[in-house]
Amino acid sequence: MNQEQMNAAMESLTEWLAHPAELGKAPAKIECAGEFDLHDLHYYIFKYKKSLMGKWLLGVCGGYEGDELEHCGHVFSEMENYDPATAQEKAIALVEMMRSYWMEQAQRAEEQKENPGTFVNYVLLKEAKWDREALLRDLKETWGIEDEPDDGGDEDGEDEETDDVFVISYQGAMIAVSFMPAPIPNGEAEEAAAKNFMWPNGAEQVKGHAAHLLIAVIGKEISPIECGTFLTKTVTSACKQDGVLGIYTGEVVYAPDYYQHFSGMLEEDLFPIYNLVWIGLYNGKKGLCAYTDGMRYFGYDEMEVLDSQADAQTLHGFLSDIANYVITEDVVLRDGETIGFSEEQKLPITKSKGVSVEGDSLKIAFLVQKEQEAHSHGQ
């Protein structure tokens, strides 16, 4: 057994279990219970306890290539009881499930990137009710969005609609809002809210949602930027409904006041980057890390910064500036190129499998103090 690699795996599983969406704390006790190889990668089986007097539970971490200390992201536990007779069999099943999930997610990300211009958000509601007419009215009065007659001269796009749905054809886009009188299933919204480092109690805030509005914007005749802008306007109007608890993008949940604050950029004729692209931050082993979520909906690769020495505010601002630049200027970043906000700043770009995002991502080196200074001077 590679002791250093096993210790790294134990640390990774401990960090995973401590996440608010899992145990919410480090396990009271954790031990390595075995190892195995699968698909040319190495894995470690662990047993752990939630409390000192609790039962042993099963967890797995891997896969590692050779003696590497960085795993491929397969860290998981269903918190089922540990049984030495079936531990390896169940651990292998967990790995296969994770591989299948991430392969599916990577394929979905690539398909989305190849077919940009479709956006979906979910507005979480405290109670299973909504005011359909108030939302339609606000879309018209605030943004000038209303159903336009089709080529056949039909001025009423609501003939086939019900009280729980409306569809608007507007400037080459289809805007659909559906009232769903049930929460997002399987605790997805609560787990996504826990990813929002700007909203520490977000998971608790959205836990009691009883219903949601599914808001979709699809545009074949207009740009993804226009589609994203229409989505932001529609969600902002939906935030005026009673009892809105959060806005779930499919990956993270925004607080309603955060969403409405940044959609105010539209009033200044600015692209609402913070409503459409999430900039996530987390602590890596050697520094602060950041990633984008949402670039693929515009047809671009997601981006990451790994193990930077920049502070949180600088790193968040840097990556959001890059994301805004790429989308609004239609810039395609490529493997092997450099990017910077001044002539002196030349930050290398590499493309490889994503660490915190689905599929491949563009890694931008943003590591040392002089690079932070060059960034601030270039703004």
N, C-alpha and C positions, 0 to 999 in steps of 0.2 A: 504494500500500500504506500502511495506517495503521501507522506504525512502532511507536507506543506499544502498540497492540492486538496487533501481532505479537509484541512482546517479552513481553507478558503471556501470550500463548499458549505461547511457548517456555518461559517459567518454569513454567507449569502442566504441560506435558508432561514437563519435567525432574523436577518434584516427583512426578508419577505414576510415572515410570520408577524413581525412587529408592526407591519403596515396597518393603518387604521381599518382597512377593508378586510383584514384577516383577523389575527388574534388581537391586534392593537397593542401588543407588548411582546417582549422577548419571551420565549418559552422558559418555564421554571427549570427545566432540565432537558438536555439534548445530547444524544450519543450516536456515533456512527454504528450502523448495524450491518454493514455489508457494502459490496461494490459489484459492478457488472459492466460489461461492454455491450453496446448496441449501436448499430449503424456506424461502426468505426469510431465511436465516441465513448468516453468513460463516464460512469455515473456512480454516485454514492447514495446509499440508503441510510436514512436516519430514523431514529425513534425519539419522540420528544413528549414532554408533559406540559399541559397548560398550567397546572399547579403541582406543587410537590406531592400531593396525595392523589393526584389524578391518574388516569390510565395512560399508558403509552400509546402514542398516535404515530402514524406513518407519514414520512415525507421523503422527497427525493430531490437531488440537485446534480446537474451536469448539463450537457456533455462537454467533456474536455478533450482536446486534441493533444496527445502525447503528455508532456509534463507542463503544459500551459496552465496558468492560474486563472484565466478568464474563461468562463463557461459560455455556452451558446444561448443561454436564456431559459433553459428547462429547469425551473425551480417551482415546485408545486406540492401541495398537500390537500387532500379532501377531508382531512381531519378525521379519518376513520381509524379504528383500533389497529394497533400493530400486532401482527401474529407472525412469529419467526418462520412458521411453516409456509406461509403464503406471501411473505414480505417482498421477495424478489419478483414474483409473478405480478403482484399488484403494482409494484414500482415500475416495471416494464410497461404495464398497461397505462399508467399515468403518463409515461414518456411518449408512448404512441399517441395518446389523446392530445398531448401538447403539440407534438409534431404535426398532427393532422390539422389542429386549430390554426397554428401559425402559418402553415402552408396555404390554408384556405384564406387567411387574412392577407397574406402577401399577394395571392392571386387577385383578391378583391381590390387591394390597393393599386395594383398594376392596371386592372381593368378601369378603375376610377380615373387613374392618371391618363389613360388612353382615351377616355370618353368624358372629358371635363364638362362642367356646366349643370350638374345635378346636385342640389343641396337639400338636406333634410335636417330639421331641428325638432325638438320636442319640448313644449312648454308645460311644465309640471304644475298641476293645480291642486290646491288644498281640498276642494270639494268637487264632486262629480256634476258640475254645472258650468255653463258658459253663456255669454251674451253674444250670439251670432251677429245680430244686427248692429250692435255697438262696434264690433270689430270691423265689419264691412264699412260702417260709417267713418270710423277713424282712418281706415286706409284711404278713403276718398278725400276726407277733409285735411288730413295731415300730409299725405304723400301724393294725392292725385291719382291713386291707383283704383281703378274700377274696371269692370268687365267691358271689353270692347266688342262690337258686333263682328261676327265672322264674315267671310266672303259671301255667304248666302244672305247677309242682311239681318241675321238673327240678333236682336239686341238684348235678348234675355238668355244669358248663359247658365241660368239656374233651373231650367225646366226639369232636368233629371236629378236635381239635388234634393237632399233631405234637410231636416233641421240640424243634423249633425255634420253636414259637409257643405262646403262651397268651393267652387273652382272659378278662377278668374283668368281670362286670356288678356294679357297686357303687354304690349310692345314686344311681341315675339316670345314671351315667356308664358308658361302655365303656372299659376300659383294656386295650390290646393291646400285647404285647411280642413282637417278632420278631427272631430271631437271623439275621443276614446274614453269611455266612462270606466276606466280601470287603470291601475298604476303600471309603470314599466315593469315587466316581469323579471323574476329571478334576481331581484336586488341590483340590477344593472345600474340604475340611476344613483343609488347610494354608493356603490363602488366607484362610479365615475366621479361623484362629488368629492370623494376622499382624495382624488388626485389633485384637486384644486388647492394649491398651497396658499393662495390668497384668501381662502374661505375656510378657516380651520374647523368650523362647526357645520360646514355645508352638508355633510352626510346625514347629520342629525336633523338638519332643517328640512331636507327633502324626503326623509324617511316616511313621513306620514302622508305623502301625496296620494290622492284617491283617484285621480284621472289625469289626462294630458291631452294637449292639442298637438297633432302631428302636422307639421308645416313643411311642405315640399315645394321647391321651385325648380322647374325644368325649362331649359331654353335651348332650342336647336338653331334658332335664327339670330341669336344675340351672343355676346361674349360672356365667358364665365364671370367676369367682373360685374357685368350688369346683373346677372343672375344672383350673385352673392349680395349685391346691393339691394335687390328686391327682397331677398330673404331677410336681410337685416331690418328693412323697413317693416316687413310683415310681422316679424317676431317682436319688434319694438312696440308696434300697435297692440299685439297680443299681450304684452306685459302690462297693459292697462286694464286687463280683466281682473276681477276680484280673486284674491287668493292665489296669486302666482308665486310659487316657491322657488323655481329655478328654471334654467334653460339647458337642456341636455342635448349636446351635439352628437352623441354617439360615442364620444371618447371622454369628455369631461362635462361637468355641470357648472354653468356660470350663475353667480348670484344675480337676481333681477336688477338691482341698482347698479351693479358693475356693467351689465349689458346695456342698460339705458344710458348710462353716462357716456360710454364710448360710441354708442350709435349717434351721439350728438356731433360726432365728426362729420356726419352727412350734411349737417346744417352749414358747415364751413366748406362744403364741396371737397371733402377729404375722403379717401378710401377707408372704410371702417375695418382696418386690419385686425384690431383686437377682438372684434366680434366674430371674425371668420377664421382666424388662425390662432390657435392656442400656443403659447410659448411656455413649455413646462420646464421646471427647474428641479434638480435633485442633487444630493451630495454623492459624488463618486469616491473611489478609493484614494484618488490623488488630487482631487479638486472639484470644483462645481461644474455640473453638466447641464446642458439645455437641449431642448428639441422642439421642433414645430409639429403641429398636428392641424392639417387643413390645406396644405400646399397641393396635395394630390387632386383636390376638387377643382383646382385651377389648371391642372395638367402639368404640375411641376413635382420634382422630387422633394420629399421631406428633408429637413436639414437638422444636423446635430452639432453641438460643440461638446467635446469630451474633456474632462479633467482640466478645466481652465482655472487660472489663478485670479481671474476677474471677480469682483464682488457681484452680488445678485442683481443689483440695479443696472450695473454696466452691462453684464452679460444678457439680461433680459432685453435691454434697449438695443444692444448690438444685433441680436438675432431677429427682433421684430423689425428693425430698420432694413436688414437684408431681405426679409420676407416681403416687406412692403415694396422695396425696390424691384425685386424679381417679378412680382405680380403686376405692379402698375406700369413698369417699363418693358414688360414681356422679355425678360432676360433669361436665357437658358444657361445655367452654370454646369460646367463639365468637369469630369475627373481630370486632374493634372493641372487645372487652371489655378489662378490666384484671384483674390478679391480684396478690396480695401476701400476706405473712405478718404484716402489721401494718396499722393504719389509715393509716399514713403511706406505706407501700409500694404504689404503683399502677403495675404494669408492663404496658405495652400489649401486646396480643395481635393478631397479624395472621395470616391464613391465605393461603398461596400455595404455589406449586410447591416441593417439597422440594429442599433443597440436598444433603443427605447421606442422605435417605430416599426410599423409593418413594412416588409420588403426591404429594398435597398434605401440608403440615405446618403446625402452628401455631408461629409464630415469637414467642418471648417476649423482649422487650427487657430485658436484664440487663447494663447497660453500665458504670455509673459507681460510684465509691467510695461515695457516700452510699447507693446502693441496696444495696451489700454490707452496710453497717452496719445498714440497716433490716432486712435479712433476718436478720442474726445476732441482733438485738434481738427479732425476732418469733418466734424458735424457743423 
